Amino acid sequence: MSLTVVIGGIRSGKSAHAERLALASGRAIVYVATADGSDPGMAERIRRHLERRPRGWITVQAGDELSSALGEGGSLIDGLGTWIAGVVERRGAAAADVVASEVGRVIEAARTREVIVVAEEAGQGLLPASAVGRAWLDLLGEATQRLAAAAGRVDYVLAGRVISLAGAVDAAVSSELRHHGDGEVRSGERDHAVNVLATGPPAWLAGVLEDALAHAAGRYPDEAPAVTALAALHGRDPSEIVPTNGAAEALWLLGPALRPRLAACVHPAFTETEAALRMHRVPVVRVHCAPEAGFVLDPAAVPPAADLVVVGNPASPSGTLHPASALLALRAPGRTVVIDEAFMSLVPGEPASLVRERLEDVIVVRSLTKLLSIPGLRVGYAVAPPALARALRAARPPWSANALALAALGAAAEQPGRLRILAERAAGQGADLQERLRAVSGIRTWPSVTNFALIETTDGPRAVARLRARGIAVRPAASFPGLDQRHIRITARDPQRNAELVSALAES
């Protein structure tokens, strides 16, 4: 499946980085220990390592046959140099053959499982004076080079910071993580897949956009008026507002702006966040809110090592609204919490929103794209304490938000009453859809505060196909981590269209 090599000097942080990678794999991990605990100092090091490992990991002491200690799912070998030193001590002149053979077996084993090898850095110091020391250094350097040549990922750790030496972007950045509802809608179909209000931009906004277009071509975008209006709307300082090219860009900025060592993405949720973090080579661990538990968020499920946590509220595709208390419980020393509130504007009164809370470690990401029916303009922004806002701006491309998007942001922020009317319309459509869905036998639904609902059917692909045959597009939800082909997200429209969809669904 994959081989990863992590290289670094003594106390560089290489083991901690390797452990984060192993944790992010989501697999049952066999920790292959190579150190001898008979020495009191080494025993203390081993104790500290054991304390920080997740419960459930199995620790195996490696012998000369290193490959025999590997687990069937995932393995972390820590570390290569210590193991080679033991082989040299025990096997003498035969050590070279043993090391060469076992390294080959480890490489072969990585074809069917995930293997991470921690290797002590070789070649940066003086040539050892002793023959044994030179033999160890030669074997370590050769073995590390051989493993690195076969590895899909090679990371070098210096002073706790990770430098990528080789490897493509994480394979988990797949087409599924980049799949969205607009790709499900074909020409002429009734759209219940995209969760944008279908009414088009309101008349008051259309006039604003026409005026902005008339003045936009001859000058660069000026975000100051929109920033001032958004700050007033949310009771924040203008220094805390960062306009972005849609909420998606704000989420894509997290990797380069914050440089987290381990991110936790709460799922199911908007998958671009995880795709973005992995594209920036950030290890990501998935924290699942289970359908069986009503998608309840358990803050204790987030690994303590995660220094970035991202959660959608309300979450898509379930429409779940997490209470503010659960979100605040995610906070921890050294951690940044990001709340993706892209759908919060669709919820009248915006309960559980943290956008007005001045918290030094919380970033709130917002969007007006769905509510204002302007997906093509990419209307988003982040609200963050000044230090985090500066980091986001530093990673943001210049003139990121275009003039029309900024005009929409500024005008909308000055019209909270009109936004509330749109939110109430969305909520009414959503409530109508959910009531109709509950009357259909053979499907399961969950409470949703948004204009979309998640359902579970016995045969999702068949239901999607039958609806498409009737000219209705919906969003299969199997691409959301934690869900499968039984799940479908359906966006509400007016009562007549909701009734037509539910009738077709009942017949399928």
N, C-alpha and C positions, 0 to 999 in steps of 0.2 A: 504493500500500500504506500508507505512512505518512509524515508530515512532522513532524519534531521541531525545535523552535527552542530553543537554549540561549543565554541572555543573561547578560552579566556585564561588570564593569569590567576594566581592565587588571590582569593578574596575579591575577585572582580565582579561577582554577582552572577557568574555563569550558571551555577546550580539553580539559583532562584529563578532565572529566566527559563531554564529548561523545565522546571517544575510548572511554571505558568503555561508553557506550551503544552505540556502533558495534560494539565487541567483543562485547557481549552479544547483538547481533542474530544472530550466527553466520553472517553473510553475507560474501562477498568484498567488500572495501571499496575504493572509489576515493577517495583523499584529495585533495580539490580545494584546492590551496594558492593563496592569493591574494597572499602577500607577495613583495616584490622582494628577492632576495638580494644585490643589488649593494652594499648598505651593509654594512660589516663587522659592526656590531652586530646588524643584522637577520639576517645570515648565521649568526651564532652562535645566535640564537634558533631559526632553522630547523633547525640541526644538532641542538639538544637535542630538538626536536619529533620529528625523524626517528628519533633513538635510542630513544625510548620507544614508537614505533609497532610493532605486531606485524609480524613477517615475513610476507610475502605480500600486504600492502596495497600498492596501486599509487598512486603520487603523480603527480598531473597539475597542471601550472601553468595557472591560469585566465586567459583573456583576456577581452575585452569580452563575448564570447558565453559567459556563465557556464554556461548549461544544456548546452552542447555537451560540457562536460567530465564530465558525470555518467556514472557507470557503470550497467550494466544491473541489477546486484543491489542494492548499497547504496553510498551516497555520503556523505561528510562534507565540508562546505564550511567552511573556516576561513580567514578570517572575512569576514563581510559588509561591515563597515566598511572594511577594507583594500581589498577589491575595488572598492567604490564610490569610494574615494579615487583609485584608478588610473583608473577610467572618467572621473571629473571632470577629471583631469589630461590625459587623452588626447583626450577628446571635447568638452570645454568646454560650450557651450550645449546640445549634443545629449545630454549625459549623462542628463538626466531621462528622456528617451524610452527610452534604452538600458536604464537601471535598471528602469523600469516594465515594459518588455517582457520582460526576462530574469527578473525576479521572477515574472511570470506563467507563464513557461515552466517555472521550477523547481517552482512549485505544481502545474502540470499533470503534470510528470514524476513527482511524488510519488504520483500515483494508481496508478502501476504499479511502483514500486520504493520502497525505503526511503531517505529523504533526511534528513540532520541538518544544520542550519545553525547555525553559531556567529555570534552577532551582538554586536558591541561595544555596551555600554550607551550610550544617547543621552538627553539631556535632564536630566542631573543637575548639569551644570556651567554656567558662564556662557555667554552667547551669544557666539560668536566675533566678533572685531572685523572680520575680513576677509570680503569677499563670497564668496570661494571656501570659506572655513571654514563660513559659514552655509549655503551650498548643499550642502556635504557633510553637515552635521548634519541639514538638512531631508530630504535623500534617505535617509539612514540611518534616521531616525525613521519616516518613512513606509513604507519597505520592511520594517522590522522589524514594524511594526504589521500590515501586510498579510500577512506570512508567519505571524505569530502567530495572526491570525484564521483562517487556513486550517489551522493545525497541529493535530494530534491531541494533542500534548504540548508544553508550554512550561515550561521550567525556568529559574529565576533562580539564579545562583551568586554567593554572597557569602562571601569569606574561605574558599573551599574547600567551603562547605556549600551544599546544594541546597535551594531553596525551590520547591515546585510552584506554578506560577501557573495552569495550565489543563491539562485533559486527563483523560480517563477512566483507570481502572486499566488497566495493560498488557493488551492484547488476548490475550496468551499465557495469561492466567489463564482458561483455557477449561474447559468441562465435563470434558474429558479429564483435566486435572490434579486435578480434584476427584472423580474416579470411583474407587470402592472395591469390594472383593469382595462386601460384604454386599448391594450392589445387584444382584448376579447371581443371588441365591438366591430362588426362588419357593416359595410354601407347598407343603409336601409333598415337596419335592425333597431328595435326599441331598446334603449340603453338602460339596463338595470345593473350594469357592471361598474361604471365609474361613479364615484361617490361625490360628484360635483352637482350642485343644484341645477336642475334642467331648465330653469326659467330664463337663463341668460342674464347679462349684467342689468341691474336695476336702472331705471330711466335716469335717476339722479346721478349715477356713476357714469353712464354713457356720455352725458354732457361734459363731465370732468375729463374723461379720456379724450374726447374730441378736441377740447381746448388744449390739453397737454400735447397731443400729437401735432397740433398746429405750431407749437413752440419748441418741440423737442429736437427737430432735425438739426438746428443750427448751433446747439450748445451741448456741453457734457451734462450728464445728470447731476443734480444737486440734491443730496439726501437730507439736508438740514431741516427743511420744513416738515417732511414726513417724520423725521426723528423727534422733533419737538412735539408734534401732535400725538405720536405714539407714547411718548414719555408722559404727557398729560393724561392720556387715556388710562394708563396703567399705574399712575402715581409713582413713576420712577424718574430718575435723572436722565437727561439726554445722553450722558456718557455711558448709560447702560443699555442703549438700544443699538442693534446692529442689523440694518436691512440686508437681506440676502436674496439671491436669485431663487426664490421659493424656499420653503422649509427644508427641502432636500439638500440645498447647498449648505445651510447651517449645520446639518448633520454630517455632511462630507468634510466640513472644516474641523471636526472634533479631533481627528487623528493628527494632522499636522500642527494644529494649534495647541493641543494639550499634551501630546506625546504620551499617552497612557501606556503602562507596562502590561496591564491586563484589564480588558473591558468585559463587562457583563451586559448582555443584551437580554431584556425581558421579552419573552415571546409567548404567544404570537403577537406580532407587531409589524410595523413598516420595515421591510427587509433591507431597504437601501442603507440603513444605519449600519447593519452588520457588514454589508458589502463594502461600504466605504472604509470601515475600520480595517477590514482584512486587506483591502487594496493598499492601505498604508502600513501593512505588515504588523498590525496590532493583534496579539492573541485575543481571541474572543471566546468566552464561555457563555453558553446559553442557559438562561434561567426560565424554566417553563411554568406558565400558569395553566394548569390542567383543565381541559373541558369538564372532566368529571367533578372537579371542585368548583365549577362555576367561574373559572378564570380568576380566582382570588390570588392576589399578590402576597407572597410570603417573603418579607424582607430578609428573614434568616436564611433563605435559600441562596442568597448571593454570597459567593466565596469571599472571605475576609481579605484575600489578596487583591481583589478587584479595586483598582483606583479610579475607575470610571464605570458608572452604571447608567444605562439609557433605558427609559421606560415610556411607553405611549400612554397618554391619558387625555381623552378616552383612547382606548386601544383599538386598532384595526387588525383583524376583521371582526372582532367580537362585539365592539361597541361598549366594552366594559369601562366603567368609571371607577378608578381606584380612589379610596378615601385619602385625604391629605395626610392623615396620620400614618398610613402605610408608606407614602412617598417620603415623608420626613424621617421615617425609621430607616431609610436606605442610607442616610448620611453617616459618615464615619471619618475619623481623622485621616487626612491625606487623600481623600476621595472626592471626586466631583460627580454630582448627580445631574443628569440631563433629563428633563421632562419634555417629551414631544407632545405639545398641545395643539397639533395641527388641526384637530377636529373640535377643539374646545369652543371655537366660535359658533359651532352649530348647536350648542347646548344652552338654552335660555338660563341666564343667571350665572353661567360658568361655575357651577359648584366644584369644589376641590381644586380649583386652579391655584397655582403658586406664583402667577405672573406678578402679583402685587407685593410679594414677600421679598424683602431684601435679605438674602442669605448668601454668605460669601462663597459657598460651595455649590450653588444650584444655578443651572442655566435652564431657561424655559424657551422652547422653540415654538413659534406660532406661524400660522398661515391664514390668509383670507381668500385663498384661491377657491376653495369649495363653496364658501358662503356667498361670495360675490359672483360666482360662475365665470371666472376669468382664468382658467387653467393655463392658457397660452401666455399670460403675462408674468407668471412666476412671482407671486406676491407673498413674500415671507420675511421673517425677521427673528432675531434672537434677543432675549432679554437676560442680561447677566450682570453680576457685580462688575465694577470698573476694571479690575485686574483681568478677569476672564474675558470681558468684552474687548479689551485691548488685544488679548491673545487671538481672539477670533478675527478681529480686523487685520492683524498682522498677517494672517494666513489667507485672507480673502483677496481675490483678484480686484484690481481697481475698477471702479464704476460697475460693481457687481449687479446692483439693482438698476434696471433701466428706468427711463423717465416716466413711462406710462405706469409701471408698477409703483414707483414712488408717489405719483399723483393719486393712484388708487389707495395706497396706504394712508396718505395724509388726509384725503377726503373721508375715508371710512372712519379713521380715528376721531374725526370731528363730528361724526354722525352716529353715536352709540345707540340712539333711539331707533334709527333705521336698521342698524345691525340686529337689534333685538327683534324687530319684526321679522326679518329674514330667518333668524334662529328659531322663532316660534313656528314659522311655516315649515321649516325642516323637521322640527320636533313633531309637529302634527302629522306630517307625511310618514315619519318613522313609526309613530304610534299606530297609525292606521294599518301599515304593512304588518307590524308585529301581531296585531289583533287578528288579522286575516290568516296569518301563518299558523297561529295557534289552533285554528279550526281544521287544519289539514292533518289527517291521520298519517302516521308513518314517518313523520319528520320531527326532529328535535330542535328547539330554539332556545336562545338565551336572552335575558334582558339586555337591551341596548339603549343608550341615551342619545344615540346619533341617528342619522337618516339612513342607516344601513343595518342589516341584521345578518347574523350567521346562523345557518341551518345545517343540520346533519341528516343525511338520507342513507338508506341502505345501499344505494347505487348512485353515487354522485355523477360519474361520467354519463350514465344513461339519462339522468335528469337534465343535465346540461345540454345534451344532444337533442332531447325531446323539446326543450324550450327553444333551442336554436332553430329547430324545424318549424316552429311557430313564429319565428322572427323576433325572438327575445334573447338578448345577451345578458348573461350573469357572470360572476367572477368565481371560477373554481378556486378553492382556498388551499389546495394541497401544497402550494409553494410556500405557505407560511409554516415555519418550523413549529412542530407540535401538533399540526393538523394533518389530515390525509385526504384521500379522494372522496370520502364521504361528505366533506364539508364544502359549503358554497356560501359566498357572500352575496347578498342581494341588496341593492340600493332602492330606497323608496322613491316613488314619484307621486303624482296626484292620485286620489282614491280610485278613479276609473282605471288608470293604468295598473295600480296595485291589484285591483280586483281581477283584471285580465291575466296578470302574471300568476297570481295565486291559483286561479282556475286552471291555467295550463299546467302548473306544478302539480296540482291535485290529480290531473288526468295522466301525468307521466308516471 
